[in-house]
Amino acid sequence: MTIDRKLMRNGNGWALSINATILGLLDVNPEVDLIRYTMVKDKLIIQKCRDVKKYSNEQNNL
Protein backbone atom coordinates (compact mmCIF):
# COMPACT_ATOMS: atom_id res chain seq x y z
CA MET A 1 0.00 0.00 0.00
CA THR A 2 1.29 3.46 -0.90
CA ILE A 3 -0.15 6.75 0.31
CA ASP A 4 1.18 10.17 -0.68
CA ARG A 5 0.68 12.83 1.99
CA LYS A 6 1.79 16.38 2.62
CA LEU A 7 3.52 17.32 5.84
CA MET A 8 1.82 19.77 8.21
CA ARG A 9 3.45 22.66 10.06
CA ASN A 10 3.93 21.84 13.75
CA GLY A 11 5.71 24.47 15.85
CA ASN A 12 9.25 24.83 14.51
CA GLY A 13 9.04 21.55 12.58
CA TRP A 14 6.82 19.44 10.39
CA ALA A 15 4.46 16.58 11.22
CA LEU A 16 3.03 13.61 9.36
CA SER A 17 -0.62 12.84 10.09
CA ILE A 18 -1.44 9.13 10.21
CA ASN A 19 -5.11 8.47 9.48
CA ALA A 20 -7.32 5.99 11.32
CA THR A 21 -7.16 3.43 8.50
CA ILE A 22 -3.37 3.15 8.75
CA LEU A 23 -3.49 3.09 12.56
CA GLY A 24 -5.99 0.24 12.31
CA LEU A 25 -3.76 -1.72 9.92
CA LEU A 26 -0.88 -1.28 12.38
CA ASP A 27 -3.19 -2.23 15.30
CA VAL A 28 -2.21 1.02 17.05
CA ASN A 29 -4.34 2.84 19.61
CA PRO A 30 -2.75 6.33 19.63
CA GLU A 31 -3.95 7.00 23.17
CA VAL A 32 -1.99 4.11 24.73
CA ASP A 33 0.42 2.60 22.18
CA LEU A 34 3.82 3.82 21.08
CA ILE A 35 5.05 3.67 17.51
CA ARG A 36 8.59 3.10 16.35
CA TYR A 37 9.89 4.80 13.27
CA THR A 38 13.09 3.78 11.58
CA MET A 39 14.98 5.31 8.66
CA VAL A 40 16.50 2.85 6.20
CA LYS A 41 18.30 4.77 3.47
CA ASP A 42 15.52 6.98 2.05
CA LYS A 43 12.57 5.05 3.58
CA LEU A 44 10.65 5.79 6.76
CA ILE A 45 9.36 2.60 8.38
CA ILE A 46 6.55 2.96 10.94
CA GLN A 47 5.53 0.07 13.16
CA LYS A 48 3.85 -0.54 16.49
CA CYS A 49 6.35 -0.54 19.34
CA ARG A 50 6.28 -3.94 21.00
CA ASP A 51 9.07 -3.16 23.51
CA VAL A 52 7.10 -0.82 25.78
CA LYS A 53 8.89 -2.12 28.88
CA LYS A 54 12.29 -1.39 27.26
CA TYR A 55 11.09 2.11 26.31
CA SER A 56 9.91 2.76 29.90
CA ASN A 57 13.29 1.70 31.28
CA GLU A 58 15.14 3.98 28.84
CA GLN A 59 12.96 6.96 29.84
CA ASN A 60 13.57 6.28 33.56
CA ASN A 61 17.34 6.39 32.95
CA LEU A 62 17.22 9.95 31.51
C-alpha positions in Angstrom: 0.0 0.0 0.0 1.3 3.5 -0.9 -0.1 6.7 0.3 1.2 10.2 -0.7 0.7 12.8 2.0 1.8 16.4 2.6 3.5 17.3 5.8 1.8 19.8 8.2 3.4 22.7 10.1 3.9 21.8 13.7 5.7 24.5 15.8 9.2 24.8 14.5 9.0 21.6 12.6 6.8 19.4 10.4 4.5 16.6 11.2 3.0 13.6 9.4 -0.6 12.8 10.1 -1.4 9.1 10.2 -5.1 8.5 9.5 -7.3 6.0 11.3 -7.2 3.4 8.5 -3.4 3.1 8.7 -3.5 3.1 12.6 -6.0 0.2 12.3 -3.8 -1.7 9.9 -0.9 -1.3 12.4 -3.2 -2.2 15.3 -2.2 1.0 17.0 -4.3 2.8 19.6 -2.8 6.3 19.6 -3.9 7.0 23.2 -2.0 4.1 24.7 0.4 2.6 22.2 3.8 3.8 21.1 5.0 3.7 17.5 8.6 3.1 16.3 9.9 4.8 13.3 13.1 3.8 11.6 15.0 5.3 8.7 16.5 2.8 6.2 18.3 4.8 3.5 15.5 7.0 2.0 12.6 5.0 3.6 10.6 5.8 6.8 9.4 2.6 8.4 6.6 3.0 10.9 5.5 0.1 13.2 3.8 -0.5 16.5 6.4 -0.5 19.3 6.3 -3.9 21.0 9.1 -3.2 23.5 7.1 -0.8 25.8 8.9 -2.1 28.9 12.3 -1.4 27.3 11.1 2.1 26.3 9.9 2.8 29.9 13.3 1.7 31.3 15.1 4.0 28.8 13.0 7.0 29.8 13.6 6.3 33.6 17.3 6.4 32.9 17.2 9.9 31.5 
